[in-house]
């Protein structure tokens, strides 16, 4: 049933949002580094890799410079128009195609780059591999201001690995353990709500029994 929802919702969104997608594509082609899409290897269901699609928002080869595979607030690698795309989450919309072809779902654990995936223990990998990664999910909702959380850290990569990844692991496993069509629909609603109202804590009311957040992440 969830796969049917994925196909219907992704196709509907692609058609409905096609004017916006077209305008963004034209702007990207005429600005920055003339790149429209950015394709990055991610780990999907059963540990298989695939190319996740995003609108290009950063300098070419950005994972090899600066903060590497994580992005911090006011990251100098982010292009001017890319800042707007990232803040509005429009840069994620090309993943609707990944969803339509079955590589992703609307809701699920966020697809990880291989280096980050390797930092998860085998138990977490085996649990998260049982479902498709998602365009949104518990981790995306809780850490929607992740860049801000990392901005004042002297070693952002170390803080991400030692503190954010463990808690994200708990959140994503919680979703897998409680996965249902009802939770899937709730996550879609919450995601839409927090895009419109970024400071909202609506998830605290709609999602009960979430793993408690460590004090150093509050």
C-alpha positions in Angstrom: 0.0 0.0 0.0 2.8 2.4 0.9 4.5 1.8 -2.5 1.2 2.7 -4.2 1.1 5.9 -2.3 4.7 6.6 -3.2 4.0 6.2 -6.9 0.8 8.2 -6.8 2.2 11.1 -4.7 5.5 11.3 -6.5 3.9 11.4 -9.9 1.3 13.9 -8.8 4.0 16.1 -7.3 6.2 15.9 -10.4 3.3 17.0 -12.6 2.0 19.7 -10.2 5.5 21.1 -9.5 6.8 20.9 -13.0 6.6 24.7 -13.5 8.7 25.3 -10.4 11.1 22.5 -11.4 11.5 24.1 -14.9 12.1 27.6 -13.6 14.7 26.4 -11.1 16.4 24.3 -13.8 16.7 27.4 -16.1 18.1 29.6 -13.2 20.7 27.0 -12.3 21.7 26.6 -15.9 22.3 30.3 -16.2 24.0 30.9 -12.9 26.6 29.3 -10.6 28.5 26.6 -12.4 25.9 25.9 -15.0 24.9 22.6 -13.4 21.3 21.7 -12.9 21.4 18.4 -11.0 23.8 16.8 -8.5 23.9 13.0 -8.4 25.5 11.4 -5.3 26.0 7.8 -4.4 23.8 6.7 -1.5 23.1 3.4 0.2 19.5 2.1 -0.2 17.4 -0.9 0.6 19.3 -4.1 1.3 22.6 -2.1 1.2 22.5 -1.5 -2.5 23.8 1.8 -3.8 22.0 4.2 -6.1 22.4 7.8 -7.3 20.3 10.2 -5.3 19.2 13.3 -7.3 19.3 16.9 -6.0 19.4 20.3 -7.6 23.0 21.6 -7.6 23.5 24.0 -4.8 27.2 23.8 -4.1 30.6 24.1 -5.9 31.7 21.1 -7.9 33.6 18.5 -6.0 32.4 20.1 -2.7 32.7 16.8 -0.7 36.4 16.9 -1.3 36.8 20.4 0.1 35.9 22.3 3.3 33.7 20.3 5.7 33.6 17.3 3.4 30.3 15.4 3.2 28.5 17.5 5.9 27.3 21.0 5.4 27.6 23.7 8.1 25.7 27.0 8.4 27.0 29.7 6.0 29.1 27.0 4.3 31.2 28.9 1.7 30.8 26.1 -0.8 27.0 26.8 -1.1 26.2 28.9 -4.2 24.0 32.1 -3.8 20.9 30.6 -5.4 21.7 27.3 -3.6 21.1 28.9 -0.2 17.5 29.6 -1.1 17.0 26.1 -2.5 18.5 24.5 0.6 16.5 26.7 3.0 13.2 26.0 1.2 14.1 22.3 0.7 13.4 22.7 -3.1 16.9 21.2 -3.7 15.5 17.9 -2.6 12.6 17.8 -5.1 14.4 15.9 -7.9 14.3 12.9 -5.5 10.7 12.6 -6.5 12.1 10.7 -9.5 14.0 8.4 -7.2 10.8 7.7 -5.4 8.8 7.1 -8.6 11.3 4.5 -9.9 11.3 2.7 -6.5 14.8 3.6 -5.2 13.3 5.7 -2.4 10.0 6.2 -0.5 8.3 9.5 0.5 9.1 8.5 4.2 12.0 6.5 5.5 15.5 6.7 6.9 17.5 9.3 4.9 19.8 7.6 2.4 23.4 7.8 3.6 26.6 8.3 1.7 28.8 5.1 2.0 31.2 6.7 4.4 28.5 7.7 6.8 26.8 4.3 6.4 30.0 2.6 7.4 29.9 4.3 10.7 26.7 2.6 11.7 27.1 -0.7 13.5 25.9 -3.9 11.8 22.7 -4.1 13.9 21.7 -0.6 12.7 22.6 -1.3 9.1 20.6 -4.5 9.1 17.5 -2.8 10.6 17.6 0.2 8.3 18.2 -1.9 5.2 14.8 -3.5 5.5 12.9 -0.5 4.0 13.6 2.1 1.3 15.3 5.3 2.4 13.0 8.3 2.4 12.7 11.9 1.1 11.7 12.7 4.6 11.7 10.9 7.9 12.1 11.1 11.6 15.7 12.0 11.3 15.0 14.7 8.7 12.2 16.2 10.9 14.3 16.3 14.1 17.5 17.5 12.4 16.0 19.9 10.0 18.3 22.6 11.5 21.4 20.3 11.5 23.6 23.0 9.8 22.8 25.4 12.6 23.6 22.8 15.2 27.1 22.4 13.7 27.9 26.0 13.1 29.8 26.7 16.4 31.6 23.3 16.6 35.4 23.5 16.2 35.3 20.0 14.6 32.0 19.6 12.9 32.8 16.2 11.4 33.8 14.8 14.8 30.7 16.1 16.5 28.5 14.8 13.7 30.0 11.3 14.0 30.1 11.1 17.8 26.8 12.7 18.7 24.4 13.2 15.8 24.9 9.9 14.1 24.1 7.8 17.3 20.9 9.7 17.9 19.9 9.6 14.3 20.4 5.9 14.4 18.0 5.5 17.3 15.4 7.7 15.6 15.6 5.8 12.3 15.4 2.4 14.0 12.4 3.7 16.0 10.7 4.4 12.7 11.5 1.0 11.2 10.2 -0.7 14.4 7.0 1.3 14.3 6.5 1.6 10.6 2.9 1.7 9.4 0.8 3.5 6.8 -0.6 5.7 9.6 2.9 6.8 10.7 3.9 7.3 7.1 1.0 9.7 6.6 1.8 11.5 9.9 5.4 12.1 8.8 4.3 13.6 5.5 1.9 16.0 7.3 4.6 16.9 9.9 7.2 17.5 7.2 4.8 19.8 5.3 3.9 21.7 8.5 7.5 22.3 9.6 8.5 23.6 6.1 5.8 26.2 6.5 6.5 26.7 10.3 10.2 25.9 10.8 10.2 26.6 14.5 7.3 24.4 15.2 7.7 21.4 17.6 4.6 19.7 16.3 6.4 16.3 16.2 6.4 16.2 20.0 2.6 16.1 20.0 2.1 13.8 17.0 5.0 11.3 17.6 4.9 9.7 21.0 7.6 7.6 22.6 10.5 8.9 20.5 13.9 8.1 21.8 14.9 10.9 24.2 17.3 13.5 22.8 20.7 13.8 24.5 21.3 17.0 26.3 24.2 18.0 24.1 21.8 18.1 21.1 19.0 20.2 22.6 
